[in-house]
Each structure stands twice: as C-alpha cells, then as structure tokens.
C-alpha cells in the first residue's frame, strides 16, 4: 500500500509539473491572444495586463518547486491554491456573471466551461490526497494538514472573489478602457443592396423602416419587414422658392418632417399624403434638431453672444425665439469643436441625450431639457484632444487633427448604443480592423453593459444604425443589414419615463 501511495504522489507531482509547464508555454506561444481573451473575461478583465503575466510566471515557478524534493510539499500547496482559484473563477462565470463567454481554449481547448470545472476539481482532489499522503507519514500532523489545506482553499477563494468584485466595480463604474464583449448579442437575418451610399435612417414604424437620402433629399425609401420589397416615396413641398442647402428627413409616425437648419425651415406632412407644409420659417438656425412632442423640438445651435454651441427648445407655436440652455454643454477648449456631438431622443422614455464626439461623456435630460445625469463612456478621454485657432471673425477652426472618440449613437429604451472610434486595451487589432464596435450603456444609471462587434461588409464600416424592439438595422455604404437582437441585449430594455433603478 505504501508503494501505491508513493506512486500516486509521484504521479500527482509530475502530472502537475507537466500541466503547468504546458499551460504556461501554450500561453507564451500565443500570448497576445491569451491576453485578449483574459481582457474579455467578464470577471477579471480590468486586471488583464497584470494577471496575464502573473499566471504564466506562477505556473513556471510552481512547476520548478514541484521538482525539488525538499520543498515539494510547498509546491503541492501552491498547486492547490492555483487550481482552486481556477475552479472558483469558472464557478463564478457559470453562476454569477452577466456573461458566459466561450471557453478560452489553450490546453483544454475542446472542453466547455462545465468540463473545465470538472477537470479542475479532479485536480484539486488529487492534490488534496497527495498532501494528506505525504503528511500522514509524519506524526501528529493531521490537524495541521487540515488547517493548512482549509486555509489554502479559503485564501484562494477570497483572492479570486475579491478580484472579481473589484474588476466588476472598475468595469461598470471606473472603467480603465477595458471592453467587456457581450456574447452572441446579434444574429444577422437579412440584407439588401441599396442603390447608392447616401442613405441614412429617417425612422421606423413597427417593423417598417424608412430611409432618407442625402443625394436625393425628397425621396423616402420604405422597406417592408421581410426585406423583400421596398417603395420609393416622393415628398412634395409647399415651398419651392426657398434655396435649400441641406434638407433632411425625420419620421414620427404618422407624420414626417423635412428640415434645413441653414435656411432655416421646418416642414411637416402626413405619410399617407406625402405633402409637407411649412410650420416654421426663419425662426431659428440650427445644426441639429430632434422632434420631442409636437410643437416642441430640441435643437443645437450657435450662441450668437459667444459663438459657442448651445442646446435649446424650439416651440414653433410660440412667437418668441427658442429658449437656450447655455449651461448644459460644458466648454473645455473653445466651446465649439470641443462641444460637438450628437443630439438624440429616446422616444420610449422621453429622454434627450447628448453625446460628445471628442470626450468620454454623455448628458441625459428630460424632455424639458432639465439635466438628469452626466455619465462617462469607458474610454479615457475626459478632455477633448483638439487644438483650435480663433479667426478674426470670431469663429474657430481646428489647427491640428482631432481625436474623435465617438462616431455615432442611438438611444432606445434606457440604453445608449455608441459607435466608438477607439480601440480598447488588449483588443485584437485585426478584429478591430475588420469590425465596427458598439458600446452599450444605461441612461438611467451609471452602468456600462458591454460591447459587441459588427463585422464590416466589403471592408465598409457602419455609417448609420438604428435599434428597435427586436432588431438592429445597420447601413454600411450601400448595404442595409438587419440583425436580430438576442436576450443579451433586450433584457436591459426599459420603457417609460420613470427612472427605474431596481431592475439590475
């Protein structure tokens, strides 16, 4: 029996020497991929840089210690600590994580997470038996062995769980620009080829979507839900004398709006009649506009007093000029370029959102433009990285290429979908090159939900996108693509105007 025990211990020792050596070498040979996978881990992504080096170093050290007879017992305890830590990590992924990613590959690349957990627990059991066999040969060591093994297991559990809690806090509250990828968030369903690359989303009604066209501004393309048919609608205006400069369309069913902030003019019509009547002319210039509740519009315009961007409320039935809110947009450099961004309206929650292009911030307002929240995106650009030069006319121009942080966004049911322009820490450059990335945030609380990639079509990235109850619609150059949203996304949808913080 003693020989059998001896052989069992020898087997255990050299099995773990082989296991840790092979695991460490495998990670080194594919270190970039290992670091990226660790960065996308839902539990430890905030510490991916530190942990990626530490795990390899520890595995090599333990393998060496196990080969030295005098300190072999220390090697077994260290192995127990590491394997228990791996087991706790997998257990947390399976039971407490918002996301269950694919298996990370490596030495057990053909095993899923449940099989990984079983394998690790078998290793833990083998290590425990080996420790007790060695300690049994010494007198009065049972209590000490029980205490040491228990302390090792408890310490390993506390270490992993503490890292998990701290990582979750950093990812959700104080992100160090480590993206956490949502697993299987979208599923491509259908796509059609558009006639040109000038289309943009004008709106939707139920499952029908409407596209405007920058090249042909009075054409509205209506796409059926099955993507099998489309109808080209021609809009007529009551005013053809005005010299339009940049006509755009917005749909708010059953009406449509035609506007040009450089004239300025706003027209409104019924989608069934396709005839637009002027409802506002020469009242307020604007660079962006969104329909809140007729006759109220939220606009972004230029403050004539200081030449800075400002948000305002335009009531077309009111004879007064738009009411401006000069304190909403916060000047950092010049008040113009540094405050540039996109103005959105979440129809389901009646919230206005303003996302800055050149800094990591978005502002959430109610429909009366009272600021509710100011949240940050996960990148680190708190200050706009731009250089400007003031002209004698009072206007500014950029004197150096800027760093654009956010490209586009869409707000829907208390979520903000942001098309980011920056690569995150530990992300694959090849993946980034071949995809567009969308970061998802809550708009009723400080929380980053996660991110997902949208693969490019013919090397074209996302030019515009729109979210509905069940689908994500994307335009890439002349391609229109419909993706099914999975529960990984839709479970976070919240309707209604009331703040709801109890869902999470």
C-alpha positions as CSV (number, residue, x, y, z in Angstrom):
1,X,0.0,0.0,0.0
2,X,2.8,2.3,0.9
3,X,4.3,1.9,-2.6
4,X,0.9,2.5,-4.2
5,X,0.7,5.7,-2.1
6,X,4.2,6.7,-3.2
7,X,3.4,6.1,-6.8
8,X,0.2,8.1,-6.6
9,X,2.1,11.1,-5.1
10,X,4.8,10.8,-7.8
11,X,2.1,10.7,-10.5
12,X,0.4,13.7,-8.9
13,X,3.5,15.7,-8.8
14,X,4.8,15.1,-12.3
15,X,1.3,15.4,-13.7
16,X,1.0,18.9,-12.4
17,X,4.6,19.7,-13.5
18,X,3.6,18.7,-17.0
19,X,0.2,20.5,-16.7
20,X,1.6,23.8,-15.5
21,X,4.6,23.8,-17.8
22,X,2.5,23.0,-20.9
23,X,-0.1,25.6,-19.9
24,X,2.5,28.3,-19.4
25,X,4.3,27.5,-22.6
26,X,1.0,27.5,-24.5
27,X,0.1,30.9,-23.1
28,X,3.6,32.3,-24.0
29,X,3.4,31.0,-27.6
30,X,0.0,32.7,-28.1
31,X,0.4,35.5,-25.6
32,X,-1.4,38.2,-27.5
33,X,-4.5,36.0,-27.9
34,X,-4.3,34.9,-24.3
35,X,-4.2,38.5,-23.1
36,X,-7.1,39.5,-25.3
37,X,-9.2,36.6,-24.1
38,X,-8.4,37.5,-20.5
39,X,-9.3,41.1,-21.2
40,X,-12.7,40.0,-22.5
41,X,-13.3,37.9,-19.4
42,X,-16.4,39.1,-17.6
43,X,-14.7,38.7,-14.2
44,X,-11.1,39.8,-14.4
45,X,-10.9,42.0,-17.5
46,X,-9.8,45.1,-15.6
47,X,-6.7,43.3,-14.4
48,X,-5.9,41.5,-17.6
49,X,-2.5,43.1,-18.1
50,X,-1.2,42.2,-14.6
51,X,-2.9,38.7,-14.4
52,X,-1.7,37.7,-17.9
53,X,2.0,37.9,-16.8
54,X,1.4,36.7,-13.2
55,X,-0.3,33.5,-14.2
56,X,2.4,32.4,-16.5
57,X,5.1,33.3,-14.0
58,X,3.4,31.4,-11.2
59,X,2.8,28.3,-13.3
60,X,6.5,28.1,-14.1
61,X,7.6,28.7,-10.5
62,X,5.2,26.0,-9.2
63,X,6.5,23.5,-11.8
64,X,10.0,24.2,-10.6
65,X,9.2,23.9,-6.9
66,X,7.4,20.5,-7.5
67,X,10.7,19.2,-9.0
68,X,12.7,20.0,-5.8
69,X,12.1,17.2,-3.2
70,X,12.8,19.3,-0.2
71,X,10.1,21.9,-1.0
72,X,7.8,19.6,-2.9
73,X,5.1,19.9,-0.3
74,X,5.1,23.7,-0.7
75,X,4.6,23.0,-4.4
76,X,1.6,20.9,-3.8
77,X,0.0,23.6,-1.6
78,X,0.8,26.2,-4.2
79,X,-0.8,23.9,-6.9
80,X,-3.9,23.5,-4.7
81,X,-4.1,27.3,-4.3
82,X,-3.9,27.8,-8.1
83,X,-6.2,25.0,-9.2
84,X,-8.8,26.0,-6.5
85,X,-8.5,29.6,-7.8
86,X,-9.1,28.4,-11.4
87,X,-12.1,26.4,-10.2
88,X,-13.6,29.4,-8.3
89,X,-13.1,31.5,-11.4
90,X,-15.1,29.1,-13.6
91,X,-17.8,28.7,-10.9
92,X,-18.3,32.5,-10.8
93,X,-18.5,32.6,-14.6
94,X,-21.2,29.9,-14.7
95,X,-23.3,31.2,-11.8
96,X,-22.7,34.9,-11.1
97,X,-21.6,36.5,-14.3
98,X,-23.8,38.6,-16.6
99,X,-22.0,37.0,-19.5
100,X,-20.9,33.4,-20.1
101,X,-18.2,33.6,-22.7
102,X,-16.9,30.8,-24.9
103,X,-14.2,28.5,-23.5
104,X,-10.9,30.3,-23.6
105,X,-9.1,27.4,-25.4
106,X,-5.5,26.5,-24.6
107,X,-4.5,23.1,-23.2
108,X,-8.1,22.1,-22.8
109,X,-9.4,23.8,-25.9
110,X,-12.0,21.1,-26.7
111,X,-13.6,21.4,-23.3
112,X,-16.5,23.7,-22.3
113,X,-16.7,25.5,-19.1
114,X,-18.5,22.7,-17.2
115,X,-15.9,20.2,-18.4
116,X,-13.2,22.6,-17.3
117,X,-14.7,22.9,-13.9
118,X,-14.9,19.1,-13.5
119,X,-11.3,18.7,-14.7
120,X,-10.1,21.3,-12.2
121,X,-12.0,19.8,-9.3
122,X,-10.4,16.4,-10.1
123,X,-7.0,18.0,-9.9
124,X,-7.9,19.6,-6.6
125,X,-9.0,16.2,-5.2
126,X,-5.7,14.6,-6.5
127,X,-3.7,17.4,-4.8
128,X,-5.6,17.0,-1.5
129,X,-5.0,13.3,-1.5
130,X,-1.3,13.8,-2.3
131,X,-0.9,16.3,0.5
132,X,-2.6,14.1,3.1
133,X,-0.5,11.1,2.0
134,X,2.8,13.0,2.5
135,X,1.7,14.5,5.8
136,X,0.3,11.1,7.0
137,X,3.9,9.8,7.1
138,X,4.7,12.4,9.8
139,X,3.4,12.1,13.3
140,X,0.7,14.4,14.8
141,X,0.3,16.3,11.5
142,X,-3.4,15.6,10.7
143,X,-4.8,18.7,12.5
144,X,-2.1,20.9,11.0
145,X,-2.7,19.4,7.5
146,X,-6.5,20.0,7.8
147,X,-5.8,23.6,8.9
148,X,-3.3,24.4,6.1
149,X,-5.4,22.9,3.3
150,X,-8.5,24.7,4.6
151,X,-6.6,28.0,4.8
152,X,-5.2,27.4,1.3
153,X,-8.7,26.8,-0.2
154,X,-10.2,29.8,1.7
155,X,-7.4,32.1,0.7
156,X,-7.6,31.1,-2.9
157,X,-11.4,31.7,-2.9
158,X,-11.1,35.1,-1.2
159,X,-8.4,36.2,-3.6
160,X,-10.4,35.3,-6.8
161,X,-13.7,36.7,-5.4
162,X,-12.0,39.9,-4.3
163,X,-10.5,40.4,-7.8
164,X,-13.9,39.7,-9.3
165,X,-15.7,42.3,-7.1
166,X,-13.0,44.9,-7.8
167,X,-13.0,44.2,-11.5
168,X,-16.7,44.5,-11.7
169,X,-16.6,47.9,-10.0
170,X,-13.9,49.2,-12.3
171,X,-15.6,47.9,-15.4
172,X,-19.0,49.2,-14.5
173,X,-18.1,52.4,-12.6
174,X,-14.5,53.4,-13.2
175,X,-13.6,51.7,-16.4
176,X,-9.9,51.8,-17.5
177,X,-11.0,51.4,-21.1
178,X,-11.2,47.6,-21.0
179,X,-14.1,46.4,-23.1
180,X,-16.2,43.5,-22.0
181,X,-17.6,41.8,-25.0
182,X,-21.3,40.7,-24.9
183,X,-21.6,37.1,-26.1
184,X,-23.8,36.5,-29.2
185,X,-25.7,39.8,-29.0
186,X,-26.8,39.9,-32.6
187,X,-27.7,37.5,-35.3
188,X,-27.7,38.6,-38.9
189,X,-31.0,37.9,-40.6
190,X,-31.3,39.7,-43.9
191,X,-29.6,42.2,-46.1
192,X,-30.3,44.2,-49.2
193,X,-28.2,46.3,-51.6
194,X,-29.1,49.9,-51.8
195,X,-28.8,52.0,-55.0
196,X,-26.1,54.3,-53.5
197,X,-24.2,55.1,-50.3
198,X,-26.1,58.2,-49.4
199,X,-28.9,56.6,-47.3
200,X,-29.5,57.3,-43.6
201,X,-32.2,56.2,-41.2
202,X,-35.1,58.6,-41.1
203,X,-37.2,56.5,-38.7
204,X,-39.4,53.4,-38.4
205,X,-43.0,52.4,-37.6
206,X,-43.5,48.9,-36.1
207,X,-41.4,46.7,-38.4
208,X,-41.3,49.1,-41.4
209,X,-38.2,51.3,-41.7
210,X,-37.7,54.5,-43.6
211,X,-34.5,55.7,-45.2
212,X,-33.7,59.2,-46.2
213,X,-31.1,60.0,-48.9
214,X,-28.6,62.9,-48.8
215,X,-28.2,62.9,-52.6
216,X,-32.0,62.9,-53.2
217,X,-33.3,64.7,-50.1
218,X,-37.0,64.5,-51.1
219,X,-37.0,60.7,-51.6
220,X,-38.1,58.4,-48.8
221,X,-37.4,54.7,-49.1
222,X,-39.8,52.5,-47.3
223,X,-38.6,48.9,-46.6
224,X,-41.1,46.1,-45.8
225,X,-40.5,44.0,-42.6
226,X,-39.5,40.9,-44.7
227,X,-36.9,43.0,-46.6
228,X,-38.3,41.6,-49.8
229,X,-39.9,44.8,-51.1
230,X,-39.3,48.5,-51.0
231,X,-41.2,51.5,-52.1
232,X,-39.7,54.8,-53.2
233,X,-41.8,57.7,-51.8
234,X,-41.5,61.2,-53.3
235,X,-42.2,64.1,-51.0
236,X,-43.8,67.3,-52.2
237,X,-43.3,70.7,-50.6
238,X,-45.5,73.7,-50.3
239,X,-42.4,75.9,-50.8
240,X,-40.0,75.5,-53.7
241,X,-38.9,79.1,-53.8
242,X,-36.6,78.8,-50.8
243,X,-33.0,78.0,-51.6
244,X,-32.5,74.8,-49.6
245,X,-28.9,73.9,-48.6
246,X,-29.1,70.7,-46.6
247,X,-32.6,69.1,-46.4
248,X,-33.1,66.1,-44.0
249,X,-36.0,63.9,-43.1
250,X,-37.3,62.5,-39.8
251,X,-40.2,60.2,-39.3
252,X,-42.5,60.4,-36.3
253,X,-45.4,58.3,-37.3
254,X,-47.9,59.1,-38.8
255,X,-46.1,62.3,-39.7
256,X,-42.8,63.1,-41.4
257,X,-40.7,66.2,-41.0
258,X,-38.5,67.9,-43.6
259,X,-36.0,70.5,-42.3
260,X,-33.0,72.6,-43.1
261,X,-31.3,74.4,-40.3
262,X,-29.2,76.5,-42.5
263,X,-32.2,78.3,-44.1
264,X,-33.8,77.8,-41.5
265,X,-37.1,75.9,-42.2
266,X,-39.2,73.1,-40.8
267,X,-42.0,71.4,-42.8
268,X,-44.5,68.7,-41.7
269,X,-46.7,66.3,-43.6
270,X,-48.7,63.1,-43.4
271,X,-47.0,59.9,-44.6
272,X,-50.2,58.9,-46.5
273,X,-50.3,62.1,-48.4
274,X,-46.6,62.8,-48.7
275,X,-47.2,66.6,-48.9
276,X,-45.2,68.8,-46.5
277,X,-46.4,72.2,-45.3
278,X,-44.1,74.8,-43.7
279,X,-44.6,75.1,-40.0
280,X,-41.5,77.2,-39.1
281,X,-39.5,79.6,-41.3
282,X,-36.7,81.9,-40.3
283,X,-37.3,81.4,-36.7
284,X,-34.0,79.7,-35.5
285,X,-30.9,78.4,-37.2
286,X,-29.8,75.0,-36.0
287,X,-27.2,72.4,-36.8
288,X,-29.2,69.5,-35.2
289,X,-32.8,69.0,-34.4
290,X,-34.9,66.2,-32.9
291,X,-38.7,66.1,-32.5
292,X,-39.7,65.8,-28.9
293,X,-43.5,66.3,-28.8
294,X,-45.2,68.5,-31.4
295,X,-44.9,71.5,-31.4
296,X,-41.7,71.2,-29.3
297,X,-38.3,70.5,-30.8
298,X,-34.9,70.1,-29.2
299,X,-32.2,71.9,-31.2
300,X,-28.5,72.5,-31.2
301,X,-27.5,75.9,-32.4
302,X,-24.8,78.6,-32.2
303,X,-24.9,81.1,-29.4
304,X,-24.7,84.5,-31.1
305,X,-23.1,86.0,-28.0
306,X,-20.0,83.9,-27.7
307,X,-20.0,81.7,-30.9
308,X,-20.3,78.5,-28.8
309,X,-22.6,75.5,-29.3
310,X,-25.7,75.5,-27.2
311,X,-28.8,73.4,-26.8
312,X,-32.3,74.9,-26.9
313,X,-36.0,74.3,-27.0
314,X,-38.0,75.4,-30.1
315,X,-41.7,75.8,-29.8
316,X,-43.0,76.6,-33.3
317,X,-46.3,77.8,-31.9
318,X,-44.6,80.3,-29.7
319,X,-43.8,83.7,-31.3
320,X,-40.7,84.0,-29.1
321,X,-37.3,82.9,-30.1
322,X,-36.0,79.5,-28.9
323,X,-35.2,79.2,-25.3
324,X,-31.5,78.4,-25.0
325,X,-29.7,76.5,-22.2
326,X,-26.1,77.8,-22.2
327,X,-25.0,75.7,-19.1
328,X,-25.8,72.2,-20.5
329,X,-22.8,71.9,-22.8
330,X,-19.5,72.3,-20.9
331,X,-16.8,74.3,-22.7
332,X,-13.2,72.8,-22.4
333,X,-11.3,74.4,-25.2
334,X,-13.3,76.7,-27.5
335,X,-16.9,75.8,-26.8
336,X,-17.5,74.9,-30.4
337,X,-15.4,71.9,-31.6
338,X,-14.9,70.5,-28.1
339,X,-18.7,70.6,-27.6
340,X,-19.5,68.9,-30.9
341,X,-21.6,65.8,-30.6
342,X,-25.0,64.2,-31.4
343,X,-28.4,65.1,-30.0
344,X,-30.8,62.1,-29.5
345,X,-34.3,61.5,-28.3
346,X,-35.4,58.2,-26.7
347,X,-39.0,58.0,-27.8
348,X,-39.8,55.2,-25.4
349,X,-38.6,57.0,-22.2
350,X,-39.0,60.7,-23.4
351,X,-35.4,61.4,-22.6
352,X,-32.9,63.6,-24.5
353,X,-29.3,62.5,-24.7
354,X,-26.3,64.5,-25.9
355,X,-23.2,62.5,-26.7
356,X,-19.9,64.4,-27.2
357,X,-17.7,63.4,-30.1
358,X,-14.4,64.3,-28.7
359,X,-14.6,63.3,-25.0
360,X,-16.0,60.5,-22.9
361,X,-19.2,62.0,-21.7
362,X,-22.9,62.0,-22.5
363,X,-25.7,64.1,-20.9
364,X,-29.1,62.7,-20.1
365,X,-32.0,65.2,-19.9
366,X,-35.8,65.0,-19.6
367,X,-38.0,66.3,-22.4
368,X,-37.9,69.8,-20.8
369,X,-34.1,69.8,-21.1
370,X,-33.5,69.5,-17.3
371,X,-30.3,67.6,-16.8
372,X,-30.8,64.3,-15.1
373,X,-27.4,62.7,-15.3
374,X,-23.9,63.2,-16.7
375,X,-22.2,59.9,-17.4
376,X,-18.9,58.8,-18.9
377,X,-18.1,56.4,-21.7
378,X,-15.4,53.8,-21.0
379,X,-12.6,55.5,-22.8
380,X,-10.1,57.7,-21.0
381,X,-10.5,61.0,-23.0
382,X,-12.1,63.2,-20.3
383,X,-10.8,66.3,-22.1
384,X,-11.2,66.8,-25.9
385,X,-7.9,66.3,-27.7
386,X,-8.2,69.2,-30.1
387,X,-6.3,72.3,-31.0
388,X,-8.1,75.3,-32.4
389,X,-7.3,78.7,-33.7
390,X,-9.6,81.7,-33.3
391,X,-10.2,83.7,-36.5
392,X,-10.8,87.4,-36.7
393,X,-14.4,86.7,-37.4
394,X,-14.8,85.2,-34.0
395,X,-15.1,81.6,-35.4
396,X,-12.7,78.9,-34.6
397,X,-11.0,76.3,-36.8
398,X,-9.0,73.2,-36.0
399,X,-5.3,73.7,-36.2
400,X,-4.4,70.0,-35.7
401,X,-6.2,66.7,-36.5
402,X,-8.5,65.9,-33.5
403,X,-9.0,62.6,-31.7
404,X,-12.6,61.6,-32.3
405,X,-13.8,59.3,-29.5
406,X,-17.4,58.6,-30.5
407,X,-18.7,58.4,-34.1
408,X,-22.4,57.9,-33.8
409,X,-25.1,56.7,-31.3
410,X,-28.7,55.6,-30.9
411,X,-30.9,55.8,-27.8
412,X,-33.6,53.3,-27.2
413,X,-35.5,52.1,-24.0
414,X,-33.0,53.4,-21.5
415,X,-29.9,52.2,-23.4
416,X,-27.4,54.2,-25.3
417,X,-25.7,52.4,-28.2
418,X,-22.4,54.2,-29.0
419,X,-20.4,53.5,-32.2
420,X,-16.9,54.0,-30.7
421,X,-13.9,55.2,-32.7
422,X,-11.2,53.9,-30.4
423,X,-9.7,50.5,-29.8
424,X,-9.7,49.3,-26.2
425,X,-7.0,47.8,-24.1
426,X,-6.0,44.2,-25.1
427,X,-8.3,44.2,-28.1
428,X,-7.3,42.4,-31.2
429,X,-6.2,44.9,-33.8
430,X,-7.2,42.5,-36.6
431,X,-10.7,42.2,-35.1
432,X,-10.9,46.0,-34.7
433,X,-9.7,46.5,-38.3
434,X,-12.4,44.1,-39.6
435,X,-15.3,45.4,-37.5
436,X,-17.2,48.3,-36.0
437,X,-17.6,48.3,-32.2
438,X,-20.7,49.3,-30.4
439,X,-20.6,50.1,-26.6
440,X,-23.8,49.9,-24.7
441,X,-24.7,52.0,-21.6
442,X,-27.6,52.5,-19.3
443,X,-29.1,56.0,-19.5
444,X,-30.9,55.8,-16.1
445,X,-27.9,54.8,-14.0
446,X,-24.1,54.8,-14.2
447,X,-23.5,51.5,-15.8
448,X,-21.6,50.1,-18.8
449,X,-23.4,47.0,-20.1
450,X,-20.8,45.7,-22.5
451,X,-19.7,45.9,-26.2
452,X,-20.1,44.0,-29.4
453,X,-18.6,43.9,-32.9
454,X,-20.4,44.4,-36.1
455,X,-18.4,42.8,-39.0
456,X,-17.6,45.0,-41.9
457,X,-19.2,44.3,-45.3
458,X,-16.8,44.5,-48.2
459,X,-14.5,46.5,-45.9
460,X,-17.1,49.1,-45.3
461,X,-17.8,50.1,-41.7
462,X,-21.1,51.2,-40.1
463,X,-22.2,54.6,-41.5
464,X,-25.6,54.7,-39.6
465,X,-27.6,52.4,-37.4
466,X,-31.0,52.1,-35.7
467,X,-32.3,50.0,-32.8
468,X,-35.9,48.7,-32.4
469,X,-37.6,46.3,-30.1
470,X,-36.2,43.2,-31.8
471,X,-33.7,44.3,-34.4
472,X,-30.6,46.3,-35.1
473,X,-30.5,47.9,-38.5
474,X,-27.2,48.9,-40.0
475,X,-26.1,50.8,-43.1
476,X,-22.7,50.1,-44.4
477,X,-22.0,52.1,-47.6
478,X,-24.7,50.6,-50.0
479,X,-25.6,47.7,-47.7
480,X,-28.6,47.6,-45.4
481,X,-28.4,44.7,-42.9
482,X,-31.0,43.5,-40.3
483,X,-29.7,41.8,-37.2
484,X,-31.9,40.0,-34.6
485,X,-31.2,41.3,-31.1
486,X,-30.7,38.5,-28.6
487,X,-31.7,38.4,-24.9
488,X,-28.1,39.5,-24.1
489,X,-29.3,43.0,-25.2
490,X,-33.1,43.0,-24.9
491,X,-33.1,42.0,-21.2
492,X,-31.8,45.5,-20.4
493,X,-34.6,47.3,-22.3
494,X,-36.8,49.5,-20.0
495,X,-39.8,51.5,-21.2
496,X,-41.5,54.5,-19.6
497,X,-40.5,57.9,-18.4
498,X,-39.9,57.0,-14.8
499,X,-36.4,56.2,-13.5
500,X,-36.2,52.6,-12.8
501,X,-33.1,51.6,-10.8
502,X,-34.4,48.4,-9.3
503,X,-34.1,46.2,-12.3
504,X,-30.4,45.4,-12.0
